[in-house]
Amino acid sequence: MTDIDGVLGGNAHLSEVPRVVNGPTTGVTRVVNAPLPTKYGDFQAVGYLDHDRGDEQVALVYGDIEEEGMLVRLHSECLTGDAFGSTHCECGPQLSTALREIVAAGRGILVYLRGHEGRGIGLLAKLRAMKLQSEGLDTVEANLALGLPVDARDYRVAAEILHDLGVRSVRLLSNNPRKREALLRHGIKIDEQVSLLIPPCENNITYLRTKRERLDHYLPHLDAVVHSS
């Protein structure tokens, strides 16, 4: 276990001196860490630059960092859900619930993955896909109808950030098996996959069913809705 104040405040491992992971022109560079008080608790925001994509990334760290068994959420950017409160998806409630669970656990990390809007297709393409969904297509069919991949997200940068923070194994807050597979592929061990189940609503039940049936997300709580509908 590492004292987070020491690690982020002056320890050479996570000092504010920019640190490049995987060479000078690839991978991520840790650029800055700053205190980030939130309504959930007081985090440290550790900022990174992803040289491969040009994206600015951030990890929110709460409490002491542990090498093994750290509670971790990889949260894909979702402007409509996270910022605007859209009920088309469950992203906003997942973000707030993950932060609450990390604080309740006493330590944890939320990696907020920019460049993942619309499962990696971008904001405008996501809005086009949402329009097609309003006309009757499901989320998979909509992407394909636009000639776009069903899921274009890459979790390499998340694994590199976790490696940089000294995390070797995680308790992964996710319903998505692809996140688990990606972290394993990039050298992060998974001690446990912890479900992050959000009660469905009328606006997102079709979307969530598609995620379960076509994208293999673990959403057992939908059974009650399916049986009662």
C-alpha positions as CSV (number, residue, x, y, z in Angstrom):
1,M,0.0,0.0,0.0
2,T,1.2,3.5,-0.9
3,D,0.3,6.7,0.9
4,I,-1.6,8.7,-1.8
5,D,-0.4,12.0,-0.3
6,G,3.2,10.9,-0.6
7,V,2.8,9.3,-4.0
8,L,1.0,12.2,-5.6
9,G,2.7,14.9,-3.6
10,G,6.3,14.3,-4.1
11,N,7.2,10.6,-4.6
12,A,9.4,10.3,-7.7
13,H,7.1,7.6,-9.0
14,L,4.2,10.0,-9.4
15,S,5.8,13.4,-9.2
16,E,4.5,16.2,-11.4
17,V,7.6,15.9,-13.6
18,P,6.2,14.6,-16.9
19,R,6.8,10.9,-17.2
20,V,6.6,9.0,-20.5
21,V,5.4,5.5,-20.6
22,N,6.6,3.4,-23.6
23,G,9.0,5.8,-25.1
24,P,9.1,9.5,-26.1
25,T,6.5,9.5,-29.0
26,T,4.2,6.6,-28.1
27,G,2.2,5.6,-25.0
28,V,1.2,8.1,-22.3
29,T,2.9,10.9,-20.5
30,R,1.9,11.8,-17.0
31,V,1.7,15.6,-17.0
32,V,0.1,16.8,-13.8
33,N,-1.7,15.8,-10.6
34,A,-4.0,18.1,-8.8
35,P,-6.5,17.9,-5.9
36,L,-10.1,17.5,-7.1
37,P,-12.7,18.0,-4.4
38,T,-16.1,16.6,-5.5
39,K,-19.5,16.0,-4.0
40,Y,-18.5,12.4,-3.6
41,G,-15.2,12.9,-1.9
42,D,-11.7,14.4,-2.3
43,F,-9.9,12.9,-5.3
44,Q,-6.5,13.5,-6.9
45,A,-6.9,14.1,-10.7
46,V,-3.8,12.7,-12.5
47,G,-3.6,14.0,-16.0
48,Y,-2.0,12.2,-19.0
49,L,-1.3,12.8,-22.6
50,D,-1.9,9.9,-25.0
51,H,0.7,10.4,-27.7
52,D,-0.8,7.7,-30.0
53,R,-4.2,9.4,-30.3
54,G,-3.5,12.9,-29.0
55,D,-6.2,12.6,-26.4
56,E,-5.9,14.2,-22.9
57,Q,-6.8,11.6,-20.3
58,V,-7.4,11.7,-16.5
59,A,-7.4,9.2,-13.7
60,L,-9.3,10.1,-10.5
61,V,-7.5,8.6,-7.5
62,Y,-9.1,8.2,-4.1
63,G,-7.2,7.1,-1.0
64,D,-4.1,5.0,-1.0
65,I,-2.9,3.2,-4.1
66,E,-2.5,-0.6,-3.7
67,E,-0.6,-2.7,-6.2
68,E,-3.1,-5.6,-5.8
69,G,-6.9,-5.6,-5.8
70,M,-7.5,-1.9,-6.4
71,L,-11.1,-1.1,-7.1
72,V,-11.0,0.4,-10.6
73,R,-13.6,1.8,-13.0
74,L,-12.8,2.4,-16.7
75,H,-15.4,4.9,-17.7
76,S,-15.9,5.7,-21.4
77,E,-16.6,9.3,-22.2
78,C,-20.3,10.0,-22.7
79,L,-21.1,13.7,-23.1
80,T,-24.9,13.1,-23.4
81,G,-25.1,10.9,-20.4
82,D,-22.3,12.2,-18.1
83,A,-22.9,15.9,-18.6
84,F,-26.4,16.3,-20.0
85,G,-28.1,13.6,-18.0
86,S,-29.5,11.7,-21.0
87,T,-31.6,8.7,-20.1
88,H,-31.0,7.0,-23.4
89,C,-28.1,5.2,-21.7
90,E,-27.0,4.5,-18.1
91,C,-23.6,6.2,-18.4
92,G,-24.3,9.1,-16.1
93,P,-25.7,7.0,-13.2
94,Q,-22.8,4.5,-13.7
95,L,-20.3,7.4,-13.4
96,S,-21.8,8.7,-10.2
97,T,-22.3,5.2,-8.7
98,A,-18.7,4.2,-9.5
99,L,-17.4,7.3,-7.7
100,R,-19.6,6.7,-4.7
101,E,-18.5,3.0,-4.5
102,I,-14.8,4.0,-4.7
103,V,-15.2,6.4,-1.9
104,A,-17.2,3.9,0.2
105,A,-14.4,1.3,-0.4
106,G,-11.8,3.8,1.0
107,R,-9.6,3.7,-2.1
108,G,-9.9,3.3,-5.8
109,I,-9.3,4.7,-9.3
110,L,-11.7,5.9,-12.0
111,V,-10.0,6.2,-15.4
112,Y,-12.1,8.6,-17.5
113,L,-11.4,7.6,-21.1
114,R,-11.8,10.4,-23.6
115,G,-12.1,9.5,-27.2
116,H,-14.6,6.8,-26.4
117,E,-17.7,8.8,-27.2
118,G,-20.4,6.5,-28.7
119,R,-18.2,3.4,-28.2
120,G,-15.4,5.2,-30.0
121,I,-17.2,6.5,-33.1
122,G,-17.3,10.2,-31.9
123,L,-20.1,12.6,-30.9
124,L,-21.6,13.4,-34.2
125,A,-21.7,9.8,-35.4
126,K,-23.2,8.8,-32.1
127,L,-26.0,11.4,-32.5
128,R,-26.6,10.0,-36.0
129,A,-26.8,6.5,-34.5
130,M,-29.2,7.8,-31.8
131,K,-31.5,9.2,-34.5
132,L,-31.6,5.8,-36.3
133,Q,-32.4,4.2,-32.9
134,S,-35.3,6.6,-32.5
135,E,-36.5,5.3,-35.9
136,G,-36.4,1.6,-34.8
137,L,-32.9,0.3,-35.1
138,D,-31.0,-1.0,-32.1
139,T,-27.6,0.4,-31.1
140,V,-25.7,-2.3,-33.0
141,E,-27.8,-2.0,-36.1
142,A,-27.5,1.8,-36.1
143,N,-23.7,1.7,-36.1
144,L,-23.6,-0.8,-38.9
145,A,-26.1,1.1,-40.9
146,L,-23.7,4.1,-40.8
147,G,-20.8,1.9,-41.9
148,L,-19.2,2.2,-38.5
149,P,-17.8,-0.4,-36.1
150,V,-20.0,-1.7,-33.4
151,D,-17.4,-0.9,-30.8
152,A,-14.2,0.9,-31.7
153,R,-12.9,1.5,-28.2
154,D,-9.2,0.8,-27.3
155,Y,-8.3,0.3,-23.6
156,R,-4.6,0.3,-24.1
157,V,-4.2,3.7,-22.6
158,A,-6.2,2.7,-19.5
159,A,-3.8,-0.2,-18.9
160,E,-0.8,2.1,-19.4
161,I,-2.2,4.6,-16.8
162,L,-2.8,1.8,-14.3
163,H,0.7,0.5,-14.9
164,D,2.1,4.0,-14.3
165,L,0.1,4.3,-11.1
166,G,1.7,1.1,-9.9
167,V,-1.4,-1.1,-10.1
168,R,-0.9,-4.7,-11.0
169,S,-4.3,-6.2,-10.3
170,V,-7.8,-4.8,-10.0
171,R,-11.3,-5.3,-8.9
172,L,-13.0,-4.1,-12.0
173,L,-16.2,-2.2,-11.8
174,S,-17.8,-3.2,-15.1
175,N,-20.5,-5.2,-16.8
176,N,-18.5,-5.4,-20.0
177,P,-16.4,-8.5,-20.7
178,R,-14.3,-6.6,-23.3
179,K,-12.9,-4.3,-20.7
180,R,-11.8,-7.3,-18.7
181,E,-10.3,-9.0,-21.7
182,A,-8.5,-5.8,-22.8
183,L,-6.8,-5.2,-19.3
184,L,-5.7,-8.9,-19.2
185,R,-4.3,-8.5,-22.7
186,H,-2.3,-5.4,-21.6
187,G,-0.9,-7.0,-18.4
188,I,-3.3,-6.0,-15.7
189,K,-4.7,-8.9,-13.7
190,I,-8.4,-9.1,-12.8
191,D,-9.0,-10.3,-9.2
192,E,-12.7,-9.8,-9.5
193,Q,-15.3,-8.2,-11.9
194,V,-17.8,-6.2,-9.8
195,S,-21.1,-5.5,-11.5
196,L,-22.3,-2.0,-11.8
197,L,-26.1,-2.4,-12.3
198,I,-28.3,0.6,-12.8
199,P,-32.1,0.3,-12.7
200,P,-33.4,0.6,-16.2
201,C,-36.0,3.2,-17.3
202,E,-38.4,3.4,-20.2
203,N,-36.0,5.3,-22.3
204,N,-33.0,2.9,-22.0
205,I,-34.5,-0.6,-21.6
206,T,-34.2,-1.4,-25.3
207,Y,-30.7,-0.2,-25.4
208,L,-29.7,-2.2,-22.3
209,R,-31.3,-5.3,-23.7
210,T,-29.3,-4.9,-26.8
211,K,-26.1,-4.5,-24.8
212,R,-26.9,-7.8,-22.9
213,E,-28.1,-9.8,-25.9
214,R,-25.7,-8.6,-28.6
215,L,-22.7,-7.2,-26.8
216,D,-22.5,-9.8,-23.9
217,H,-22.8,-7.3,-21.1
218,Y,-23.7,-8.8,-17.7
219,L,-27.1,-7.4,-16.9
220,P,-29.0,-10.0,-14.9
221,H,-31.3,-7.4,-13.3
222,L,-33.0,-7.0,-16.7
223,D,-34.6,-10.4,-16.2
224,A,-37.3,-9.0,-13.9
225,V,-38.1,-6.3,-16.5
226,V,-38.2,-8.8,-19.3
227,H,-40.5,-11.1,-17.3
228,S,-42.9,-8.3,-16.3
229,S,-43.1,-6.7,-19.7
